[in-house]
């Protein structure tokens, strides 16, 4: 028994070190009289998620605090809304609830990975597959020269597929991915045992994943729809040839129809909520690649998988030998994701192409690669099996080591002493004034970097603080010029009125003389002065 427990203990220790060490190092860098809010991923996204958790304590819909425009409340990031509800009941802070929302899916993700591996492979291959799922890595990001040209085989920033990033996904991405994996597991059990409750669980888990973050569930739904289409064609072909397949049970047909109807309703719901913030169009216009060639897009899709695709060809022979649909399913998910990636890049599917990478690629890619590795091992003579095991172990160990050095270690050692990373305590005190001395969702003008965190700690809205807003370049230029004191009194008054600004969070030294007649000081400390706009006329609604 100890030899079964020991690898598990080592596995969790390695996971713990990979996940925790970067955060511990950043905490240790905290300057005096400053606060480090355990930032995760991009600053602006992290602070916006904290603002959603905060709102969840008192609201059932989410206000976009990163614009002074009057947008309809949304339910798009509902996972954080739920975390806020739980935080209110448990009296835990927003930051603590964010971490619970991050680590709970991590544990579920690991658990479902174990379940999928044990479903597919005999015990002697479990750790081989798990090593591929958790510790295989994209190729190193370091550049190299070839024929006088500089190249890099590293994963693009948007993939988030290095070892560390896979274990530290954004919480709503993580919970949706883990639920999608659970739905796959339930569907595979249905294929094997034909129990109706497994089919029902497939639908429930998939639709729940779609509510939190649609792409993983959309990829699974597309894969299941493809299988359904093939099955219906086979059924029709059998009828024509007078050799019909075994007809499905009526309960199964009803369950499939109900799942499809529910999924379509949820897709429409997500589309409507996303449209309120224009996020899909913003990402698509910014990141899709309609002019790129098919070979280049194919390269961009498979390159982040590192060495895993090297085993996909032997995996095909392993799957063919098994002659069971469940063994083909991981490869089918990869194939459907690839098709959706291409269609999205070309504008055929109205979804940002970068979202088509959210199919748990190192889970299903790792399983597929494990099939290929097992095929190579089992096709090798007994005298060479040990050598094959050693070669595979060495290959994946070096791949993991090099990947950690290239992607994880920079996260450990980087030191970012910035205002929006380590927030000076006087800024927190100024935000306390906003919280208790101003109306909820009143509008605040600030710099971009201060505007990132004001919504996380107050109920105020800011003019600028996140890139994912309409006309961001114009807003960036306008905010920069206003906070640099470059507006005339007339231009400043017009800007403040048109954008319904109520307060100015000023941390740029002395207030320009041109602005002094437009606002009154209501709060001041050694870093920040807060001004209330003098109301000279009604603000536009």
Secondary structure as GFF3:
##gff-version 3
##sequence-region A 1 541
A	DSSP	alpha_helix	2	28	.	.	.	ID=ss1
A	DSSP	beta_strand	34	36	.	.	.	ID=ss2
A	DSSP	alpha_helix	43	56	.	.	.	ID=ss3
A	DSSP	alpha_helix	78	90	.	.	.	ID=ss4
A	DSSP	alpha_helix	94	120	.	.	.	ID=ss5
A	DSSP	three_ten_helix	123	125	.	.	.	ID=ss6
A	DSSP	alpha_helix	126	135	.	.	.	ID=ss7
A	DSSP	beta_strand	144	146	.	.	.	ID=ss8
A	DSSP	beta_strand	149	151	.	.	.	ID=ss9
A	DSSP	alpha_helix	163	167	.	.	.	ID=ss10
A	DSSP	alpha_helix	171	193	.	.	.	ID=ss11
A	DSSP	alpha_helix	196	212	.	.	.	ID=ss12
A	DSSP	alpha_helix	214	240	.	.	.	ID=ss13
A	DSSP	alpha_helix	250	277	.	.	.	ID=ss14
A	DSSP	alpha_helix	279	287	.	.	.	ID=ss15
A	DSSP	alpha_helix	294	303	.	.	.	ID=ss16
A	DSSP	three_ten_helix	308	311	.	.	.	ID=ss17
A	DSSP	alpha_helix	312	322	.	.	.	ID=ss18
A	DSSP	alpha_helix	325	345	.	.	.	ID=ss19
A	DSSP	three_ten_helix	353	357	.	.	.	ID=ss20
A	DSSP	alpha_helix	361	378	.	.	.	ID=ss21
A	DSSP	alpha_helix	382	403	.	.	.	ID=ss22
A	DSSP	pi_helix	404	408	.	.	.	ID=ss23
A	DSSP	alpha_helix	409	413	.	.	.	ID=ss24
A	DSSP	beta_strand	422	424	.	.	.	ID=ss25
A	DSSP	alpha_helix	425	437	.	.	.	ID=ss26
A	DSSP	beta_strand	443	445	.	.	.	ID=ss27
A	DSSP	alpha_helix	448	457	.	.	.	ID=ss28
A	DSSP	beta_strand	461	462	.	.	.	ID=ss29
A	DSSP	alpha_helix	472	483	.	.	.	ID=ss30
A	DSSP	alpha_helix	489	498	.	.	.	ID=ss31
A	DSSP	beta_strand	503	506	.	.	.	ID=ss32
A	DSSP	three_ten_helix	513	518	.	.	.	ID=ss33
A	DSSP	beta_strand	519	524	.	.	.	ID=ss34
A	DSSP	beta_strand	529	533	.	.	.	ID=ss35
###
